[in-house]
Amino acid sequence: MTLEHDETNLQLSRRKLLAAAGIVVTVAPVLTSGSAHAASDRAGDRSHRVESDPVATPPVAGLHLQFGADASSSVVVSWHTLQPVRNPRALIGGLDGRLEYHVAAKEVSYTDAKSKQVVYAYHALVNGLKPDSAYLYAALHEGAEPQFGTFRTAPRGRAAFTFTSFGDQGTPTLGKQITPAGSTNPIYVNDNLGSPAAGDTTLGVERVKPLFHLFNGDLCYANLATDRVRTWWDFWNNNTRSARNRPWMPSAGNHENELGNGPIGFQAYQTYFSVPEAQGQTPVTKGLWYAFTAGAVRVLSINNDDVCYQDGGNSYVHGYSGGAQKAWLEQELAAARADRGIDWVVICMHQVAVSSANNFNGADLGIRQEWMPLFDKYQVDLVVCGHEHHYERSHPIRGALSKLLTPQPADFNTTVVDTTKGTVHMVIGGGGTSVPSNQLFFNPPQCRVITGVAAPDPTTGKRAPIYNFGGDPEYAAWSAVRNAAHSYGFAAFEVDPGAHAGGYTTMKVTYYDVVGPDGQLAPFETFTLRRPRRDAGFQAN
């Protein structure tokens, strides 16, 4: 069957989906030579069109997906507008166009404190889906052309699938107009640390076609932008090319902290995303930590600004949850390790506990103090993070020495890594920012650790970091592999459940350099994470 024929069938399925819901709308057909169906559809288009007011009716913008708590049965369809709409909803069907679900979308909004622009987001939570199944869907509201996507639910139980991860993207657009000194001609520049690579990485992910993508914070750097709302729009216009067909599951980074947008600055992020609910949250902290299960993998997304010493956002929010996030994290980790249906525990977060880049952010002692003992206690397998704009991975680490809590490598095999010995940390911060850090590595590897902050500057209010208690950088024996040659890329994780109970399960990890337009990829390294399956009485050491 040709790709052209597949696309024609998909267009016809879209028509069937809308027709089953009683909606008549123009959907441009894909024409194939001698196609009677396409010709018939084209004729029908002449008399059936959406009636809308182009001034009062905004389009469906930034279509994207998130998983619910059980990724095998629950998906959220999301989009946003700059005007309120009527009857927002999602239609869900099989790839044959048969309507299975008709779900109303919930409206949420925020007012950007800088521009006073109100942003509306719509989230349709779809439950009761079949595991490991493909769906076609449409997002629409009254008067707007429907926008379509497809997705696959996660398998239930032990099964193979692939997920990807990067952080620190920005946008590939030019959102600020300036007039250079000595010129009368205004030009456009990027004022949110974006670059053309921010578009290339999205298309690189689409080449892999993962089940889902973990986004490790610092999504679009809107807090740095002149126009924060436009920056979010540019971000979603870029990433909907992937996120409408597979869930993009985020963690909030320090650059999601936007001054005035909610009491602790994360209200824009909390509006655009609808992630699983979590205990211990308030209206202020909703969505800043959550968990979901895909197959035998439990993913926990946490927000490190709660524990970091670094003052990296628009406001200093250290300790904002009052310990609620840590209590939730320990409860979730304990439950995951007690569940013999869960083999892998993965943490998605932003700021890092390890980094061997000099004169950049550095590691943060707060993470080492608050999170690392829990990772050790409950034998977390993998931590994916960003914040440092390069690729680096650690040996499996467990335990710490010195007042810097320097992580200790438990093994030095870089090809096949036994995660029962320790947690592998992967810094994957090459999502597209214009300020990479891969040319700043200490040689040999060392680490600057933020151990506190100075008093607020009387002019800016910012707290400068204090490194290594004023001493020298630590020796980074934990550093296993670094990529100094390329700035941009992402990691893909191929989960293999293993052949039988009591055997081993693996993740084949490939880090891809993104080396050009259209998401051109070049593998940098491949290695394997390995651990025993937990369905036959296995007890971790």
N, C-alpha and C positions, 0 to 999 in steps of 0.2 A: 504494500500500500504506500503511495507516495505521500510526501509531506503536504503537498498541495491538496490531496484528497482528504488527509487527516484534518487540515484546517477547514476545508469545506464542511466536513461532518461536524466539527465543533461549532461553526457558525449556525448550522441548522439546529444543533442541540440548544444553542442559546435562544433561538427563536421558539423552540418547543417549550423551554423553561418559562419564557415570558408568556407565551400563549396559555400554558397551563395555569398561570397565575391570573389570567384574564387581562393581561397588559398588551396593548398594541403599540409598537414602537419601531422606529427605523433602526435596523441593524444592517450595516453594509455587508453584502455577501462576498465570499471569495469565489471568483469565477474561474471555472476550468473549461477548457475547450470542449464544446459539445455537451455542456452540463445542462440538462433540462431542469433539474432542481434549482440551479443558480439562476437560470433565466426566469423561472416562475417566481422566485423570491424577489428578483429585481423588479419585476412588474408589480408585485404586491407592495413594494416600498413606495411606489408613486402615490398610493392612496392612504397609507397608514403612517402617521407621524405623531410624535409627541407634541402636544400643545403646551407651550411654556412661555412665560414672560422673561425675556433675556435680562431684564433689569432686576426683577424681584427674585428670580430663581437661580441660585448658584449651582455650579456643576458638582458632581461627586469628585472630591479631590483627595489625593493621597491614600488611595485604597490600600489597606494592609491587613494582615492577619496576626492573631496571637492564639496560642493554645490556652485552653482551660487547665484546671488542676490535673485532670486526667486527659492527656493528649490523645488517647485512643478514642475518646467519645465527645470531646468538647473543643470548639473553636469559636473565636470572636472575630467578626467581620467589622472593620472600623474604617471610617473616613471622616472628613472634616470640611467645614465651610466657613465663610466670613459673614453669612447671613443665616438666620434661623430658617428651618424648612418644615414642611408638613409631611407626615406619614413616612418617616424614614424606616427602611426595612431591608431585610436580606432575603433572597430566595435561594434555596439550596436544593440541588438535584443531582442525580447521577450524570455521568458523562453522556448519557443518551438523551438528556434534556428533560427527563421525567421529574416533576416537582415532588420533593419529599418534605421540605420544611419551608414555612413562611414565618419569619421571625421579626418582630418589631425591634427597632433599635432605640436604645436609651440615649437621650441627649445630655451632655455635660458641657460646661463652658468655663472659660476664664477670660478676664480682661487683662491684656498686657499692660503692665504698669507704666511702661515707657511710652507706648503709642496710644494708649487708651482704646485700642482695637479689641473688640470682643471676638473670640474664636469659639466656634461650636464644633464639638466632636460627637460622632454617632457610633455607638457600639452595639452590635447585635450578637448576643451570646446564644450559640447554637449547641444544644445538648442532645444526647441520645444518638449520636452518630455511630456508625459501625467501625470497628477497629480496622486499621490497615486498608482503608478504602478510599478511592478517589472520588472527588465531588467537583461539580461545576456550580458556581454561584454567581449571583448578581447583587450589587448594592445599588439602591435607588431611593429617591424621594420624589415627592410630587412635582411633576413638570421637568425633571432632569433626565437626561439620557442615562440609562443603566450602565454601570461599569462592571465588567466581568473578570473573574479569575477562576483558578482551579486550585485544589489543595488535596493532600493525602493525610488522613489521620495516622497517628502513630500505631504501631503494632501493640497488642496487649500480651504481656509475657515476653519470654526470651525470643528475640528475633533480630535479624540483621537490619541496620539502617545506617545512614550517614548524616552527620550534622557538621556545621562549619562555625567559625568564630573569628571575629576581629573587633577591634575598638578604634576610637579616635579617627573619625572619618572626615567631618566637615562637609562641604558641598563643592561641586565643580563649577559653581556659578560666580558671577561678579555682581555683588549686591550693593556696592557703595560707590557713589559718584564723587570724584574729587577733581579739583583744578590744580595741576602741578605748579610749583613755584616758577614764575617767569613765563607762564603760558596763560592763554585765555580760552583754551579748549578743554572742557571737562572730559574726563575719562572715567571708566568704571574699573574698580579693583575689588578683590576679595578681602573682606575685613573680618572673616571668621575662621582663619587658619585653614581654609579649604584649598584644593588644588584640582587639576584635571584628573589626578589619580583617584579622587573620591568617586568619580563615575566609573572608572575602570574596575575598582574593586567590587562594585555591585555586579557588574557583568561577569567578573571572575567567579563570584559565588554562583551565578546562574549557570555557568559552564559545568559546575559540579552537581547542581540540582539536588541539594541536601533536603532532608525531611524538614529541618528547621535550622535557623541561624541564631547563634548567641552573639549579641552585640554588647561588648564589654565597656560601655560607657563613653562619655564625651562624644555624643552623637553628631551634633551639628555646630557646637560652639556658638549657639545663639546669644549667649550672655555677653559675647564680645562684639556682636554685630550692631551696626547702626539701626537696622530694621530687624528686630528679633522675629517678628511674625513672618516676614518674607523669607528669612533664613530657614525657619521650619518648613515653609512651603517648598523652598528649593530642595531641602533635604528629602521631603516626601516625594516630590516630583521625580527625583533621581531614584529613590529606593523602592518606589512602588513597582518598578520593573521586576523586582524580585519579591518584595514583601506581599504582593497581591497573590502570589502563588505558593508561598510557604511562610509559616510564622517566623517573624523576627522577634526574638525574645530578648529584652534589654536588661541591663543594669544601669542605674543612674550614676553618672560621673560628676565631678566637681563643676564641669562647664554646663551641666543642666541646672545649676543653681543660678537663677536669674533674679536680680534685685527687684523686690516688690511683687513678684509673682507668687503669692502665698506667704505665710509666716516664715517658712524656711527656704523659699525660693524655687521649689520644684513643681509648681502648679502647672506649668505648661507641659512638662514631661508627663505628669499625672493625668492630664486631660487627653493627650494624644494616644496614650496607651491604656489598655484595659487588661490587666494581668490578674492571675488568680488571687483571691482574697487570702489574707494571712492573719493569724492571731496576733494580738497585741498592738494592732494599728488603730490610729485615730483618723478623723478626717484630714488632719495635717500630714500624717505619715502614710496614708493609704497608697499602696502600690510600690512602695520603696523597697520592700523585700517580699519574696514569694517563692513558690516551688511548684514543679510539675514533674510528672513521670511519663517517660517515653520508653516503652519496652521494659527492660530491666535497668534503666538508667534513671536515677533521681537527680534532677537539676535544681539547685538552690541559687537564687539570685539575691545578692545582698548589696547594701549601699554603704560604702566605706567611709563616707563623710561623717558618719555617726561616730567613728572611732579614730579617724586620722587626726594627727596633730597639724598637718599642713593646712594653711589657709589658702585654698585653691579656687574657691567660687566667688560669687558676688557678695556673700555674707558668710561669717564664720559660724558654723552650726555644729561644731564638735559636741557630742553627747546629746544630740537632739532627741533621741528616743527614750532617754532616761533608763536605759538597760533593756527596754522591751524587745529590741531587735536581737540582742544577744540571747535572751531567754528563748525567743522563738527559734533561733538558729540551733541552740543546743537540743531543744525538744525535737526539731526536725531531723537533726543528725542522728540522734538516738533512735528515733522511729525508723529511719532508713536502714540503719545497721541491724535493727531487730527484725526487719522484714526480709525473709529468705527469698522473696520474689525480686529483690533489688540486689544487683551485683555491683553496679558502679554508682559512686556518689561524686557529682561534679559541682563545683562552685563557680559561678559567674560573678565577677566583681570588677571594680575599676582600678583604684589605686593599688600599689604593689607592696609586697613584703620583701621582694628581691629585685635588684637591678644593678647592672655593672656599668651603667652610663655615667660619665662625669659631667658636671655642670648642667644637669637637667633637673628633674624633680627629685629622683632618688627614692629609696624605700622609706616606709613609714613605721616607726616604732609602735604606733598605736595598733596597727594591724597585727604586729608580732605579739603584742601584749594581749589583745582581746580575742582575735580569731585563731591564731596559730595553735594555741593549746587545744582548742576544740577540734581543729583539723587533725591533730595528732591523736587525740583521745578516741575519735570516732573513725579514724583511718580514711579520711577523704582521699580519693584517688587522684583527682585532677582539679587544679585551679586555673581558670582562664581569666586573664585580666588585660588591662591596657595601660593608660596613663603615661608610660614611657613609649616613645614613638619609634619602636624598633621591635625586632623579634629576638627573643632569648628564652631558653628553657633551663630549668634546674635539673639536677639529679634528684632522685627521690629523697626528700628531706624529712627528718623527724627529730624532735628535740632541739634544744638551743643552748648556747654557751655565752658567757660574758654578759655584761650589763646591756649590750646592744641586742641580746637575744639572737645572736648569729645562728641561722639555721644550719643543722648538721647533715651532711650527705650520708645516707644509709647504704648506698651502693653506687658504683661508678660505671656500670654498664650503660652505654648510651644507645644501644641498638634494640635490646629487649629489656624493658623496665618492669620490675615486679613491684606493683603499687601497694602490696601488703607490707612492704618494707618502709615506704614513705610516700609522701604526696609530691607529685610533679607539678610545679608552677610553670605556666607558659605566659610570657609577656607577649601579647599579640596586638601591638599598638600602631600597626602600619596601615590603617584603614583609608588614609588619604590626606592627612593633614600636611600643610606646607612646611611644617617645622619638624623634620625627622630627627631622631637622636642616634641613629646607627653609626654615625661617624664620631661619636663621643665616648666610645668604650674605653675603660681603663685596660691597660695591658701591662702586667697580667691582671685578671679580673679583681676588682675591688668594688666596694659598695659604700655610697654615702647614705646614711640613715638619718631621717628627720626625727630628732628626739624631743623637740619642743618648738615653741614659737616665741618671738620677742613680743614686747608690748605693742599695741596698735600704733602705727605711724600717725602722728597728729594731722597730717594732710590727707592721706589716702585711706586711713583706717585699716590698712592691711598689716598682717603680722608676718614678719620675715621669719623664715625657717632657721632653726638651730640644728646643725648637723653633728652627729657623732659625739654629743655632749661637749662639743668644742675640740674634739680630738681628731685623730687621723681616720680615714676610711677603713672599714673592716676588710680583711682578706676574704674573697668570695670563693671559697672552695666548693660551694653549692652550685656554681655556674657550670653548666654542661655544654651548651651549644649557643652560639651567637651568630647573627647575620649582619656583617659589616658591609656587605657588597650592595644590598638592595634595601630600599626604604619601605616599600609597600608590599603587602601580601596578607594572607589569611591561612588558617589551619583547617584541614578537613579530617574528621574522625570517623572511621569506618568501624562500626560496632559489629563484632562477630560473636554470637552467643555461645559458640562451641557446639560440639556434636552430641554431648550426652551429660546427664546429671553427674556431678562430682568431678567433671573435667575442668578445663580452663576456658575462660572467655577473654577476648582480646579487643583492643582498639588499635587499628592501624592508623597512624597519624602521619599526614603529609602536610608539610608547610609549603605553600605555593608562593613564589614571588609573582606579583602582578607586574608585567613588564611592558604593557602598552595598551593602546585603545582596544575596545571590544573585549576587554578582560583577558588579554593574552597571558598565559600562565607558563611558568617554568618551575618545576619542583626544586626546592632548595634542599630538603632532607625528608627522609621517611624513617620512622621508628615505630616500635610496637609497645603499647602498654598491655600488661598481662596480669590476671589475677584468677584465683579459683572461683568457679561458680559457687553460689551459696545455697543451692537447692538440694544438697545431699549431706547435710550435717557439718559442713565446713565451718570451722571456727578460726577467725583471723588471729594472728599472733599478737 
